[in-house]
C-alpha cells in the first residue's frame, strides 16, 4: 500500500504544476499525467489487495479485463460498485479534481 500512496502523492505533485485559469486547469498535459499516475496508484493498491488474498506477483492480472474479473471474484459486484464510488470520492478529494474530469478518466480506463 505504501507504493500506491507514493504514486498518489506523485499525482498530486504533478497536478500542482498545472496552471489554473478561471478556476480550471489550463494545461491538459499535467492533468492527463496526474490521472495516469493516479490510475497506476489504483492498480498498485489493487495488486496489494489481491496479493493479500493469496495471489502471487506472477498471478496478478495483466489487463483491464483481468483486473475486472479478479475484482469480481474477490469483491463481488456489489462491493465493487461501492468501492468504486468510494474511490471516486477519494480521488476527487485527494487530487482536487472536478467530477467531469474524473468521470472522463474513469470511463476511459474502467469502461
ZAVOVEX-152931 format. One record per residue: residue in three letters; x, y, z of N, C-alpha, C, O in turn. Coordinates in nm, 3 decimals. Atoms other than C-alpha are relative to their C-alpha. Example, Ala and Ser with C-alpha at 12.3 -4.5 7.8 and 13.67 -1.06 7.14 Angstrom:
2
(r "Ala" (0.089 -0.119 0.000) (1.230 -0.450 0.780) (0.090 0.120 0.000) (0.194 0.118 0.066))
(r "Ser" (-0.082 -0.119 -0.006) (1.367 -0.106 0.714) (-0.077 0.109 0.073) (-0.026 0.220 0.090))
//
This chain:
111
(r "Unk" (0.081 -0.119 0.000) (0.000 0.000 0.000) (0.086 0.126 0.000) (0.044 0.231 -0.050))
(r "Unk" (-0.088 -0.117 -0.002) (0.294 0.234 0.057) (0.031 0.048 -0.141) (0.036 0.168 -0.168))
(r "Unk" (-0.032 -0.037 0.138) (0.378 0.222 -0.312) (-0.118 0.072 -0.066) (-0.099 0.169 -0.139))
(r "Unk" (0.120 -0.064 0.056) (0.019 0.310 -0.408) (-0.013 0.142 0.052) (-0.044 0.233 -0.025))
(r "Unk" (0.008 -0.134 -0.058) (0.023 0.607 -0.171) (0.110 0.091 -0.056) (0.088 0.211 -0.074))
(r "Unk" (-0.108 -0.077 0.060) (0.357 0.718 -0.315) (-0.040 0.047 -0.140) (-0.017 0.163 -0.177))
(r "Unk" (0.048 -0.036 0.133) (0.208 0.711 -0.666) (-0.106 0.111 0.009) (-0.104 0.206 -0.070))
(r "Unk" (0.104 -0.101 -0.016) (-0.092 0.911 -0.545) (0.061 0.135 0.038) (0.017 0.239 -0.012))
(r "Unk" (-0.069 -0.124 -0.036) (0.138 1.169 -0.386) (0.068 0.061 -0.123) (0.066 0.182 -0.142))
(r "Unk" (-0.062 -0.048 0.123) (0.328 1.192 -0.715) (-0.104 0.065 -0.092) (-0.076 0.167 -0.155))
(r "Unk" (0.107 -0.056 0.083) (-0.002 1.254 -0.898) (-0.037 0.139 0.050) (-0.058 0.230 -0.031))
(r "Unk" (0.032 -0.132 -0.057) (-0.080 1.542 -0.661) (0.108 0.101 -0.035) (0.078 0.216 -0.069))
(r "Unk" (-0.112 -0.091 0.031) (0.265 1.692 -0.719) (-0.003 0.041 -0.148) (0.022 0.156 -0.181))
(r "Unk" (0.009 -0.030 0.143) (0.222 1.668 -1.097) (-0.111 0.101 -0.024) (-0.093 0.196 -0.101))
(r "Unk" (0.115 -0.088 0.019) (-0.117 1.838 -1.076) (0.030 0.142 0.049) (-0.025 0.239 -0.005))
(r "Unk" (-0.036 -0.134 -0.050) (0.033 2.126 -0.878) (0.073 0.083 -0.105) (0.072 0.206 -0.099))
(r "Unk" (-0.073 -0.071 0.107) (0.241 2.212 -1.187) (-0.093 0.062 -0.102) (-0.053 0.151 -0.177))
(r "Unk" (0.095 -0.046 0.101) (-0.072 2.276 -1.394) (-0.049 0.141 0.033) (-0.097 0.167 0.144))
(r "Unk" (0.054 -0.134 -0.023) (-0.163 2.642 -1.434) (-0.152 -0.002 0.003) (-0.216 -0.079 -0.068))
(r "Unk" (0.145 -0.008 -0.013) (-0.517 2.733 -1.334) (-0.045 0.138 -0.047) (0.006 0.241 -0.002))
(r "Unk" (0.057 -0.124 0.051) (-0.716 2.995 -1.525) (-0.152 -0.009 0.012) (-0.212 -0.106 -0.033))
(r "Unk" (0.146 -0.004 -0.019) (-1.073 3.089 -1.435) (-0.052 -0.124 0.072) (-0.159 -0.175 0.039))
(r "Unk" (0.043 0.113 -0.081) (-1.092 2.802 -1.186) (0.011 -0.135 -0.069) (-0.039 -0.235 -0.017))
(r "Unk" (-0.016 0.126 0.073) (-0.999 2.536 -1.444) (0.147 -0.018 -0.038) (0.220 0.080 -0.055))
(r "Unk" (-0.137 0.027 0.041) (-0.675 2.366 -1.535) (0.019 0.041 -0.144) (-0.057 0.000 -0.232))
(r "Unk" (-0.021 -0.057 0.133) (-0.533 2.545 -1.837) (0.084 -0.089 -0.089) (0.078 -0.077 -0.212))
(r "Unk" (-0.087 0.087 0.079) (-0.283 2.280 -1.948) (-0.037 -0.146 0.024) (-0.011 -0.201 0.131))
(r "Unk" (0.050 0.137 -0.014) (-0.431 1.937 -2.009) (0.114 -0.102 0.019) (0.092 -0.210 0.073))
(r "Unk" (-0.114 0.092 -0.011) (-0.083 1.778 -2.023) (0.021 -0.046 0.144) (0.036 -0.166 0.170))
(r "Unk" (-0.024 0.035 -0.140) (-0.036 1.790 -1.646) (-0.117 -0.078 0.060) (-0.098 -0.167 0.142))
(r "Unk" (0.118 0.070 -0.050) (-0.392 1.677 -1.578) (0.001 -0.145 -0.049) (-0.026 -0.237 0.028))
(r "Unk" (-0.008 0.135 0.054) (-0.350 1.377 -1.808) (0.109 -0.081 0.069) (0.089 -0.198 0.102))
(r "Unk" (-0.110 0.069 -0.067) (-0.018 1.289 -1.649) (-0.038 -0.036 0.144) (-0.007 -0.146 0.190))
(r "Unk" (0.043 0.026 -0.139) (-0.164 1.318 -1.297) (-0.103 -0.112 0.002) (-0.098 -0.198 0.090))
(r "Unk" (0.101 0.107 0.006) (-0.461 1.099 -1.394) (0.064 -0.134 -0.030) (0.025 -0.236 0.028))
(r "Unk" (-0.071 0.125 0.030) (-0.230 0.838 -1.544) (0.074 -0.052 0.122) (0.075 -0.173 0.148))
(r "Unk" (-0.072 0.040 -0.120) (-0.021 0.834 -1.228) (-0.098 -0.046 0.109) (-0.071 -0.142 0.181))
(r "Unk" (0.103 0.042 -0.097) (-0.336 0.814 -1.011) (-0.056 -0.137 -0.039) (-0.084 -0.220 0.048))
(r "Unk" (0.044 0.131 0.048) (-0.451 0.522 -1.227) (0.099 -0.108 0.043) (0.059 -0.215 0.089))
(r "Unk" (-0.102 0.097 -0.044) (-0.122 0.345 -1.154) (-0.007 -0.022 0.151) (0.018 -0.133 0.199))
(r "Unk" (0.018 0.015 -0.145) (-0.180 0.413 -0.783) (-0.113 -0.097 0.029) (-0.103 -0.181 0.119))
(r "Unk" (0.114 0.091 -0.016) (-0.514 0.236 -0.813) (0.043 -0.143 -0.029) (0.010 -0.235 0.046))
(r "Unk" (-0.048 0.134 0.038) (-0.350 -0.060 -0.988) (0.089 -0.057 0.111) (0.076 -0.174 0.146))
(r "Unk" (-0.089 0.046 -0.107) (-0.082 -0.082 -0.717) (-0.080 -0.039 0.124) (-0.049 -0.138 0.190))
(r "Unk" (0.083 0.032 -0.116) (-0.349 -0.074 -0.444) (-0.076 -0.131 -0.022) (-0.087 -0.213 0.069))
(r "Unk" (0.072 0.124 0.031) (-0.550 -0.348 -0.618) (0.096 -0.118 0.004) (0.062 -0.225 0.054))
(r "Unk" (-0.100 0.107 -0.005) (-0.233 -0.555 -0.663) (0.027 -0.042 0.144) (0.033 -0.161 0.176))
(r "Unk" (-0.023 0.030 -0.140) (-0.167 -0.528 -0.291) (-0.115 -0.076 0.062) (-0.095 -0.171 0.138))
(r "Unk" (0.119 0.069 -0.050) (-0.522 -0.632 -0.212) (-0.003 -0.145 -0.048) (-0.027 -0.237 0.031))
(r "Unk" (0.005 0.136 0.056) (-0.505 -0.932 -0.445) (0.112 -0.088 0.058) (0.091 -0.207 0.080))
(r "Unk" (-0.108 0.077 -0.060) (-0.170 -1.039 -0.303) (-0.035 -0.037 0.145) (0.000 -0.146 0.191))
(r "Unk" (0.047 0.033 -0.136) (-0.321 -1.021 0.048) (-0.104 -0.111 -0.002) (-0.121 -0.183 0.096))
(r "Unk" (0.099 0.106 0.015) (-0.593 -1.251 -0.083) (0.063 -0.133 -0.044) (-0.006 -0.234 -0.058))
(r "Unk" (-0.069 0.125 0.031) (-0.328 -1.508 -0.179) (0.059 -0.012 -0.138) (0.125 -0.112 -0.167))
(r "Unk" (-0.059 0.007 0.132) (-0.230 -1.429 -0.537) (0.150 0.032 0.008) (0.191 0.118 0.086))
(r "Unk" (-0.142 -0.033 0.006) (0.141 -1.433 -0.615) (0.018 0.114 -0.099) (-0.073 0.147 -0.176))
(r "Unk" (-0.029 -0.110 0.092) (0.306 -1.148 -0.805) (-0.018 -0.046 -0.145) (-0.063 0.030 -0.230))
(r "Unk" (0.010 0.055 0.135) (0.315 -1.373 -1.111) (-0.146 -0.020 -0.042) (-0.176 -0.016 -0.162))
(r "Unk" (0.141 0.026 0.029) (-0.061 -1.439 -1.087) (-0.084 0.129 -0.014) (-0.201 0.121 -0.049))
(r "Unk" (0.075 -0.125 0.008) (-0.161 -1.070 -1.083) (-0.049 0.024 -0.143) (0.016 -0.018 -0.239))
(r "Unk" (0.055 -0.026 0.134) (-0.380 -0.954 -1.374) (0.096 0.080 -0.087) (0.177 0.158 -0.037))
(r "Unk" (-0.086 -0.070 0.096) (-0.210 -0.824 -1.687) (-0.079 0.096 -0.088) (-0.020 0.168 -0.169))
(r "Unk" (0.083 -0.085 0.085) (-0.504 -0.641 -1.845) (-0.115 0.058 0.081) (-0.143 0.014 0.193))
(r "Unk" (0.117 -0.059 -0.066) (-0.802 -0.425 -1.757) (-0.107 -0.105 0.023) (-0.168 -0.110 0.130))
(r "Unk" (0.100 0.106 -0.014) (-1.031 -0.721 -1.820) (0.041 -0.097 0.111) (-0.044 -0.144 0.187))
(r "Unk" (-0.049 0.087 -0.108) (-0.811 -0.935 -1.591) (-0.026 0.060 0.137) (-0.065 -0.012 0.229))
(r "Unk" (0.028 -0.067 -0.128) (-0.844 -0.677 -1.313) (-0.150 -0.004 0.030) (-0.189 -0.027 0.144))
(r "Unk" (0.144 0.002 -0.020) (-1.220 -0.659 -1.365) (-0.045 -0.138 0.052) (-0.124 -0.147 0.146))
(r "Unk" (0.038 0.136 -0.041) (-1.252 -1.038 -1.335) (0.050 -0.032 0.141) (-0.022 -0.092 0.221))
(r "Unk" (-0.055 0.027 -0.133) (-1.024 -1.056 -1.030) (-0.079 0.074 0.107) (-0.107 0.019 0.214))
(r "Unk" (0.078 -0.076 -0.098) (-1.218 -0.781 -0.853) (-0.139 -0.059 0.017) (-0.192 -0.062 0.128))
(r "Unk" (0.130 0.064 -0.012) (-1.546 -0.951 -0.932) (0.011 -0.126 0.086) (-0.076 -0.154 0.169))
(r "Unk" (-0.018 0.124 -0.074) (-1.412 -1.276 -0.793) (0.021 0.026 0.149) (-0.040 -0.041 0.233))
(r "Unk" (-0.037 -0.020 -0.139) (-1.268 -1.134 -0.471) (-0.088 0.100 0.074) (-0.100 0.092 0.196))
(r "Unk" (0.084 -0.100 -0.065) (-1.501 -0.841 -0.403) (-0.148 -0.025 -0.023) (-0.230 0.006 0.064))
(r "Unk" (0.141 0.013 0.037) (-1.825 -0.933 -0.576) (-0.048 0.130 -0.061) (0.008 0.236 -0.033))
(r "Unk" (0.046 -0.118 0.073) (-2.020 -0.691 -0.792) (-0.052 0.110 0.092) (-0.023 0.228 0.069))
(r "Unk" (0.053 -0.102 -0.089) (-2.200 -0.513 -0.509) (0.113 0.076 0.069) (0.114 0.199 0.073))
(r "Unk" (-0.113 -0.064 -0.068) (-1.879 -0.448 -0.319) (0.084 0.080 -0.099) (0.135 0.186 -0.064))
(r "Unk" (-0.078 -0.072 0.100) (-1.703 -0.346 -0.640) (-0.064 0.136 -0.027) (0.005 0.237 -0.034))
(r "Unk" (0.069 -0.126 0.026) (-1.967 -0.081 -0.709) (0.019 0.098 0.116) (0.049 0.215 0.094))
(r "Unk" (-0.017 -0.086 -0.118) (-1.947 0.055 -0.353) (0.143 0.051 0.009) (0.166 0.168 0.039))
(r "Unk" (-0.140 -0.041 -0.014) (-1.569 0.060 -0.356) (0.040 0.095 -0.112) (0.121 0.186 -0.089))
(r "Unk" (-0.031 -0.094 0.107) (-1.551 0.231 -0.695) (-0.057 0.138 0.031) (0.006 0.239 0.001))
(r "Unk" (0.056 -0.129 -0.040) (-1.782 0.503 -0.563) (0.088 0.066 0.107) (0.112 0.186 0.103))
(r "Unk" (-0.089 -0.053 -0.103) (-1.559 0.542 -0.257) (0.130 0.048 -0.063) (0.183 0.153 -0.025))
(r "Unk" (-0.124 -0.038 0.068) (-1.253 0.551 -0.484) (-0.020 0.131 -0.075) (0.067 0.218 -0.073))
(r "Unk" (0.029 -0.123 0.071) (-1.417 0.820 -0.695) (0.001 0.119 0.095) (0.064 0.221 0.066))
(r "Unk" (0.003 -0.109 -0.099) (-1.488 1.036 -0.389) (0.140 0.030 0.053) (0.178 0.145 0.072))
(r "Unk" (-0.136 -0.015 -0.051) (-1.135 0.973 -0.260) (0.085 0.079 -0.099) (0.155 0.173 -0.060))
(r "Unk" (-0.080 -0.070 0.099) (-0.975 1.084 -0.587) (-0.044 0.144 -0.018) (0.039 0.233 -0.033))
(r "Unk" (0.049 -0.138 0.010) (-1.198 1.389 -0.613) (0.057 0.086 0.111) (0.099 0.200 0.089))
(r "Unk" (-0.048 -0.075 -0.116) (-1.092 1.494 -0.266) (0.153 0.015 -0.001) (0.205 0.125 0.019))
(r "Unk" (-0.145 -0.001 -0.011) (-0.723 1.399 -0.279) (0.068 0.077 -0.114) (0.169 0.143 -0.091))
(r "Unk" (-0.063 -0.068 0.113) (-0.645 1.536 -0.626) (-0.065 0.133 -0.032) (-0.019 0.207 -0.119))
(r "Unk" (0.071 -0.125 0.022) (-0.891 1.825 -0.608) (-0.042 0.013 -0.146) (-0.026 0.119 -0.208))
(r "Unk" (0.047 0.000 0.138) (-1.035 1.728 -0.947) (-0.149 0.028 -0.003) (-0.220 0.001 0.094))
(r "Unk" (0.145 -0.014 0.010) (-1.377 1.824 -1.071) (-0.059 -0.132 -0.049) (0.012 -0.214 -0.108))
(r "Unk" (0.064 0.127 0.029) (-1.629 1.544 -1.125) (0.001 -0.033 -0.149) (0.017 -0.149 -0.186))
(r "Unk" (0.003 0.023 0.144) (-1.646 1.588 -1.503) (0.132 -0.060 -0.048) (0.133 -0.153 -0.129))
(r "Unk" (-0.132 0.051 0.038) (-1.272 1.531 -1.540) (0.019 -0.143 0.050) (0.067 -0.229 -0.025))
(r "Unk" (-0.016 0.135 -0.053) (-1.275 1.226 -1.313) (-0.088 -0.098 -0.074) (-0.046 -0.210 -0.102))
(r "Unk" (0.089 0.089 0.075) (-1.575 1.079 -1.496) (0.062 -0.034 -0.134) (0.057 -0.149 -0.177))
(r "Unk" (-0.067 0.026 0.128) (-1.386 1.117 -1.826) (0.113 -0.100 0.020) (0.130 -0.192 -0.061))
(r "Unk" (-0.111 0.090 -0.029) (-1.085 0.945 -1.671) (-0.049 -0.141 0.025) (0.005 -0.237 -0.030))
(r "Unk" (0.050 0.132 -0.035) (-1.288 0.657 -1.528) (-0.060 -0.070 -0.120) (-0.043 -0.191 -0.135))
(r "Unk" (0.062 0.065 0.115) (-1.481 0.594 -1.849) (0.103 -0.045 -0.101) (0.077 -0.138 -0.178))
(r "Unk" (-0.106 0.043 0.091) (-1.157 0.569 -2.043) (0.071 -0.124 0.056) (0.096 -0.219 -0.018))
(r "Unk" (-0.081 0.106 -0.057) (-0.974 0.339 -1.801) (-0.082 -0.113 0.062) (-0.031 -0.225 0.073))
(r "Unk" (0.081 0.104 -0.061) (-1.261 0.148 -1.638) (-0.136 -0.006 -0.070) (-0.239 0.023 -0.009))
(r "Unk" (0.126 0.000 0.074) (-1.524 0.104 -1.912) (-0.096 -0.105 0.050) (-0.206 -0.118 -0.002))
//
